[in-house]
Amino acid sequence: MKPKHLYLALSVAGALIPYWAFIPWVAEHGLRLRLILSELFVNRVSTFFALDVLVSSLVVVVFLSTERKRLQMRFWWAVLIALVCAGVSLALPLLLYFRERALEAGNGGRTARA
């Protein structure tokens, strides 16, 4: 299996698995941001995971900003939408998928040096 196909499959899993837990919670409580945040930071373990995801999100944005310019990636904006709507579990493999496509289509990011 090519890496880009694996990344695409992981994108699907990254979208479905978190929502498998989130949708029942929303069905029970609604989209109450204050409640989401209070439950997210309820103890040190949940805070650890929340902060880990926030830092990982920042890493995805920084990596996206460098790779989209270097590789002239198409549809890079879809990664930002994925990050906001689903999170790192979808955004990161989607970014890696688009990166693989750009590497296949172009010169692999190599530029002529003067």
N, C-alpha and C positions, 0 to 999 in steps of 0.2 A: 504494500500500500504506500502510495506517495505521501510525503509529509502534508501536502496541502489537503489531501482527502481526509487524513487523520484529523487535521486542525478543523476542518469543516464538520466532521462528526462530533468532535469535542465541543464545537460551538453549539450544536443542537443540544447536546447533553448539558452544556453550561446554561442554556436557556430554560430547559425543562425541569431539571432537578431542583434548582432553588425555588421555582414557582410551585413545585409540588408541595413544598412546605408553606409558602407564603399565601397562596390562594385560599386555603382553608382558614388561615388566620384572618385574612381580609373579609372573608365571608362571615366570620364570627364577630369581628370588631369594627369593620369598615376601615377606610383609609384615614385614620386619625393619626396625623404626624406626631403629635405630642405623645401619644401612647406608644407608637413605634419607637421613638427615641428613648422613652423611659424604660421600655422593656429591653431595648438594645443595650443600654448601659446599666443594667440592673445589678451586675456584680463584676468583679475583676476579670473573670474568665470571658464573659460576654464582651466586656470592654476591650480585652485583648484582641478578640476576633474582629470586632468592629474597627478598631484602629489599624489592624493588619490589612483589612480590606480597603480602608481609606488610603493608606500608604501605597498599597498595590495599585489602586486606581490612579494615583498620581504618577506612578512609574509607567503605567500604560499610556497616559497622556503625553508624558515626556518622550517615551519611545516612539509613539505615533508621530509626534511632531518632527522628530529627526528622520525617521524612516520614510514618511510621506514625501518629504522634500528630496531626500537622497535618491529614492527609487521612483519618484513621480507616481506614487500609488494612486490608483483610481478608487473611488468610493470610500476614501479614508473617513469621511464624515459619518459613515454607517457605524464605525467603531465607537464614536462618541455617543451616538444614539443608543447603541447596545450597552454602553457603560452606564448611561443614565437610566435606561429602562430595565436592565437585567443585572448589570454589575460586571465585575471582573471575570466571572466564570464564563460569560459570553464574549465580552469585549476582547480579552487577551487571545483566545484561540481564533477569533475572527480577524484580529490584527495580524496574527501569524499566517493565516490563510491568505489574506490580501498581500502580505509581504512575499510569500512564496510565489503567488501569481505574478507579482511585479518582477521578481527575480527571474522567473522563467521567461517573461516577455522581453526583458531588457538585458542590459549588460552586467547584471549582478551588482550594480552600485559602483562599479569601477569607473573612475574618471581619469582622464589624461592629466598627467602632472607636467607642469612647465619646468 
